[in-house]
């Protein structure tokens, strides 16, 4: 993975959107739907939750309101400042690959919208799993390789002239294989959204509800995102 000054992290640091722009672009419906799914994955999980990268804090806010003890972190200063002002949890500017947290210190690690940007998914999963306590969860999302978002990628790439800014589309089979290699157990998986998430933020509510009903008739592999919940096993398996 390119991680030096010329790598993906530095490109993203220089060119990422402002937090307020990102927060408005996603829209309330997408945020509510994704947060509800994450809360379902968390179930009765007790203990500290890490939201890394937190982005604009859209998930951090709702999880905190639901009673979870959330620590938010992001690579970008603008995102951490925005989250701190709106959500008020502990917020840290940090690099996921050099985190300032002790290993195995969270009961759940939430990593939404990061697998889109880094091609080395094994390194990402290993970094996330290292922060989860034995028996803890790693929750994240990936872009499906067959969807309207994937079909639109060539056009978007004309705008993203730097190839390091192009999005990564992930085979579910590959993600599951990587999880097994790292000794992680699949406990939940669900695909969402017929269109890129920003589309929903621009549509009238009645259209959004209609798309929500239509989604049930579309194969999961053709939807835009897949959300994953993996468990780091307790006991000997966690030490492999």
HUNOR-V826345 format. One record per helix or strand of 2 or more residues. SS is the DSSP state (a for helix, b for strand). FROM is the first residue (numbers start at 1). LEN is the number of residues. Records with the same first field share a line. If there is no record, write none. Layout:
SS->FROM-LEN, FROM-LEN
This chain:
a->8-8, 19-8, 28-15, 58-8, 77-10, 121-11, 148-12, 163-3, 172-10, 197-4, 205-11, 220-3, 235-5
b->48-5, 69-6, 90-4, 106-6, 132-12, 184-9, 225-8
